[in-house]
């Protein structure tokens, strides 16, 4: 009897080593299931990049054999300096270099009144709210802003909506048409960071302060009331927006001072 009890205790499942109980434990656990995933089908948009040209991989590739270099000569075996004419005197030395690059030029994105009216009629721009660079860029009325936006008057005969708009520059005809329709326009200076702060405010933790104009040309442009500049309020009545030339009506003008000196000299007694 003691022998049978001993055998039963040995063969009891609870007394079996953990190695023998592992398959049973795994069977009772929840089985993993692999769900459908998009990771295996991710790809770039069509036209997002161009494939690398593989040269010298057979004639069927279009760049095999000579790999697009042609037959013999320096252009196949080595490199030719830019502008090299085989030893002949370069053309820029014979005829000289003409023209120059204007380092002060700016690249303004054009915006015509006709296109702006089309966007308003289509309901893409709300004319009851102020129109800034953000509204123009979000609605794709302007495709990219580098140095600013200039408002032009093409299609002015179809523009009839009163709006409030702020741009970098504007032509005289565009200003006249917007004000004739009962609208308001303000021109303001924007630097790179200012354009970024207006078009993409979510990139900044707190509102950014817009930089002011610093060059003489920009300051004089935005001081001119004819351009509807944001600095035109600083110019007093009858004064010139220029920082150098002053109006003859200005009391501090040199012409007025000479006249005052002549008048004082004429009234001297001795």
C-alpha positions as CSV (number, residue, x, y, z in Angstrom):
1,X,0.0,0.0,0.0
2,X,2.8,2.3,0.8
3,X,4.3,1.5,-2.6
4,X,1.2,2.5,-4.5
5,X,0.9,5.7,-2.6
6,X,4.5,6.5,-3.5
7,X,3.9,5.8,-7.2
8,X,0.8,8.0,-7.3
9,X,2.7,10.9,-5.7
10,X,5.4,10.6,-8.3
11,X,3.0,10.5,-11.2
12,X,0.8,13.4,-9.9
13,X,0.8,16.4,-12.4
14,X,1.5,18.9,-9.6
15,X,4.7,17.1,-8.7
16,X,6.0,17.1,-12.3
17,X,9.0,19.4,-13.1
18,X,8.2,22.8,-14.7
19,X,10.0,21.6,-17.9
20,X,7.2,19.0,-18.5
21,X,4.4,21.4,-17.7
22,X,5.6,24.2,-20.1
23,X,3.6,23.0,-23.2
24,X,0.4,22.9,-21.1
25,X,1.0,26.4,-19.8
26,X,1.6,27.8,-23.3
27,X,-1.6,26.1,-24.6
28,X,-3.7,27.9,-21.9
29,X,-2.2,31.4,-22.7
30,X,-3.8,33.7,-25.3
31,X,-2.4,33.1,-28.7
32,X,-0.8,36.1,-30.5
33,X,-2.6,37.3,-33.7
34,X,-0.9,39.4,-36.3
35,X,-3.1,42.2,-37.5
36,X,-3.1,43.8,-40.9
37,X,-0.6,46.6,-41.2
38,X,0.2,49.3,-43.7
39,X,3.9,49.2,-43.0
40,X,4.5,46.8,-45.8
41,X,2.8,49.0,-48.4
42,X,4.2,52.4,-47.6
43,X,5.7,54.3,-50.6
44,X,6.4,57.8,-51.7
45,X,3.9,59.8,-53.7
46,X,4.3,59.5,-57.5
47,X,7.0,61.9,-58.7
48,X,8.4,62.5,-55.2
49,X,11.9,61.5,-56.3
50,X,13.8,60.4,-59.4
51,X,15.5,57.1,-59.6
52,X,19.3,57.1,-59.8
53,X,20.7,56.8,-63.3
54,X,22.6,53.5,-63.5
55,X,25.4,53.9,-66.1
56,X,27.3,51.2,-67.9
57,X,24.6,48.5,-67.3
58,X,24.0,47.4,-70.9
59,X,22.5,49.0,-74.0
60,X,18.9,48.5,-72.9
61,X,19.3,51.0,-70.1
62,X,20.1,53.9,-72.5
63,X,23.3,54.7,-70.6
64,X,25.3,51.6,-71.3
65,X,28.6,51.1,-73.2
66,X,30.0,54.7,-73.2
67,X,27.7,55.7,-70.2
68,X,26.5,58.8,-72.0
69,X,30.0,60.3,-72.4
70,X,30.4,59.6,-76.2
71,X,33.5,58.4,-78.0
72,X,37.1,59.4,-77.2
73,X,38.4,62.7,-76.4
74,X,38.9,64.8,-73.2
75,X,35.2,64.9,-72.5
76,X,35.1,61.1,-72.2
77,X,38.5,60.5,-70.5
78,X,38.5,63.5,-68.2
79,X,36.9,66.8,-67.4
80,X,36.7,70.1,-69.3
81,X,36.7,73.4,-67.3
82,X,33.6,75.5,-67.7
83,X,34.1,78.1,-70.4
84,X,37.1,76.4,-71.9
85,X,37.3,76.9,-75.7
86,X,40.2,74.7,-76.5
87,X,42.8,77.3,-75.9
88,X,41.1,80.0,-77.8
89,X,40.7,83.3,-76.0
90,X,37.5,83.1,-73.8
91,X,34.5,85.1,-75.0
92,X,34.2,86.9,-71.7
93,X,37.7,88.3,-72.2
94,X,37.2,89.2,-75.9
95,X,33.8,90.9,-75.4
96,X,33.9,91.7,-71.7
97,X,31.4,90.8,-69.0
98,X,28.2,92.8,-69.3
99,X,25.4,93.3,-66.8
100,X,25.3,92.9,-63.1
101,X,23.3,91.2,-60.4
102,X,21.1,93.6,-58.3
103,X,21.7,92.5,-54.7
104,X,18.8,94.7,-53.5
105,X,16.2,93.1,-55.7
106,X,13.3,91.2,-54.1
107,X,11.1,88.5,-55.5
108,X,7.5,89.4,-54.9
109,X,4.7,86.9,-55.6
110,X,2.2,88.6,-57.9
111,X,-1.5,88.7,-57.0
112,X,-4.0,90.2,-59.5
113,X,-7.4,91.6,-58.6
114,X,-9.1,89.3,-61.1
115,X,-7.7,86.2,-59.5
116,X,-8.6,87.5,-56.0
117,X,-12.2,88.1,-57.1
118,X,-12.5,84.6,-58.6
119,X,-11.4,83.1,-55.2
120,X,-14.0,85.3,-53.4
121,X,-16.8,84.3,-55.8
122,X,-15.9,80.6,-55.4
123,X,-16.1,80.9,-51.6
124,X,-12.5,80.1,-51.0
125,X,-11.7,83.4,-49.4
126,X,-14.0,85.1,-46.9
127,X,-14.2,88.9,-47.8
128,X,-15.7,89.8,-44.4
129,X,-12.4,88.9,-42.6
130,X,-9.0,90.6,-43.0
131,X,-7.0,88.9,-45.8
132,X,-3.4,88.2,-44.9
133,X,-0.6,86.0,-46.3
134,X,-2.0,83.0,-44.4
135,X,-5.4,83.1,-46.2
136,X,-3.8,83.6,-49.6
137,X,-1.4,80.7,-49.1
138,X,-3.9,78.3,-47.5
139,X,-6.4,78.8,-50.3
140,X,-3.6,78.4,-52.9
141,X,-4.4,81.9,-54.3
142,X,-0.7,82.5,-54.1
143,X,1.7,79.6,-54.7
144,X,4.6,80.3,-52.4
145,X,5.8,83.5,-50.8
146,X,9.5,84.3,-50.9
147,X,10.0,88.1,-50.1
148,X,6.3,89.2,-50.1
149,X,3.2,89.7,-52.2
150,X,2.5,92.5,-54.6
151,X,-1.1,93.4,-55.5
152,X,-1.5,94.2,-59.2
153,X,-4.5,95.5,-61.1
154,X,-5.0,92.9,-63.9
155,X,-8.8,92.1,-64.0
156,X,-9.7,95.3,-62.0
157,X,-12.8,95.7,-64.1
158,X,-14.3,92.6,-62.5
159,X,-13.4,93.4,-58.9
160,X,-16.4,94.7,-57.0
161,X,-16.1,93.3,-53.4
162,X,-15.1,95.5,-50.5
163,X,-12.2,93.8,-48.6
164,X,-9.5,94.5,-46.0
165,X,-6.1,93.2,-47.2
166,X,-2.5,93.6,-46.1
167,X,0.3,92.9,-48.6
168,X,3.9,93.9,-49.1
169,X,3.4,96.2,-52.0
170,X,0.6,97.4,-54.3
171,X,0.3,99.2,-57.6
172,X,-1.5,102.6,-57.8
173,X,-4.2,101.2,-60.0
174,X,-4.9,98.3,-57.6
175,X,-5.1,100.7,-54.6
176,X,-7.5,102.9,-56.4
177,X,-9.8,100.0,-57.4
178,X,-9.9,98.5,-53.9
179,X,-10.8,101.8,-52.4
180,X,-13.3,102.5,-55.1
181,X,-15.1,99.2,-54.1
182,X,-15.2,100.4,-50.5
183,X,-12.3,98.3,-49.3
184,X,-9.1,99.1,-47.4
185,X,-5.5,98.2,-48.1
186,X,-2.3,98.4,-46.0
187,X,1.2,97.7,-47.2
188,X,3.7,96.4,-44.6
189,X,7.2,95.3,-44.5
190,X,7.8,91.6,-43.8
191,X,11.1,89.8,-43.5
192,X,11.6,86.0,-43.8
193,X,10.8,85.3,-40.2
194,X,7.7,87.5,-40.3
195,X,6.3,85.7,-43.3
196,X,6.9,82.4,-41.6
197,X,5.3,83.6,-38.4
198,X,2.1,84.7,-40.3
199,X,1.8,81.7,-42.7
200,X,2.8,79.0,-40.1
201,X,1.9,80.3,-36.6
202,X,1.8,76.7,-35.3
203,X,5.6,76.5,-35.5
204,X,6.0,79.1,-32.7
205,X,5.2,78.7,-29.0
206,X,4.1,82.4,-28.6
207,X,3.2,85.2,-31.1
208,X,6.2,86.7,-32.8
209,X,6.8,90.4,-33.1
210,X,7.1,91.5,-36.7
211,X,10.3,93.3,-37.6
212,X,10.2,96.8,-39.0
213,X,11.8,98.2,-42.1
214,X,15.4,99.1,-41.7
215,X,16.7,100.0,-45.2
216,X,16.2,103.6,-46.4
217,X,14.3,102.4,-49.5
218,X,11.8,100.4,-47.4
219,X,11.3,103.1,-44.8
220,X,10.6,105.7,-47.4
221,X,8.3,103.4,-49.3
222,X,6.1,102.6,-46.3
223,X,6.2,106.2,-45.1
224,X,4.5,107.3,-48.3
225,X,0.7,107.7,-47.9
226,X,0.3,107.1,-51.7
227,X,1.5,103.5,-51.1
228,X,-0.8,103.1,-48.1
229,X,2.2,102.2,-46.0
230,X,1.9,101.3,-42.3
231,X,4.4,104.1,-41.4
232,X,2.5,106.8,-43.2
233,X,0.9,108.0,-39.9
234,X,4.4,109.1,-38.8
235,X,4.5,111.7,-41.7
236,X,3.1,115.1,-40.7
237,X,0.8,117.0,-43.1
238,X,2.8,118.6,-45.9
239,X,6.0,116.7,-45.0
240,X,7.9,114.5,-47.4
241,X,8.1,110.7,-46.8
242,X,11.8,110.9,-47.8
243,X,14.4,110.7,-45.1
244,X,16.8,113.0,-47.0
245,X,14.8,115.4,-49.2
246,X,12.3,117.6,-47.4
247,X,9.2,119.5,-48.7
248,X,9.6,123.2,-49.3
249,X,6.6,123.7,-47.0
250,X,8.5,122.1,-44.1
251,X,9.7,124.7,-41.5
252,X,13.0,122.9,-41.1
253,X,13.7,122.8,-44.8
254,X,17.0,124.6,-45.9
255,X,15.0,126.8,-48.4
256,X,12.8,128.2,-45.7
257,X,15.9,128.8,-43.5
258,X,17.6,130.9,-46.2
259,X,14.5,133.0,-46.7
260,X,14.3,133.6,-42.9
261,X,17.9,134.7,-42.9
262,X,17.3,137.1,-45.7
263,X,14.3,138.6,-44.0
264,X,16.2,139.1,-40.7
265,X,19.1,140.7,-42.6
266,X,16.7,143.1,-44.3
267,X,15.2,144.2,-40.9
268,X,18.6,145.0,-39.3
269,X,19.2,148.5,-38.2
270,X,23.0,148.3,-38.2
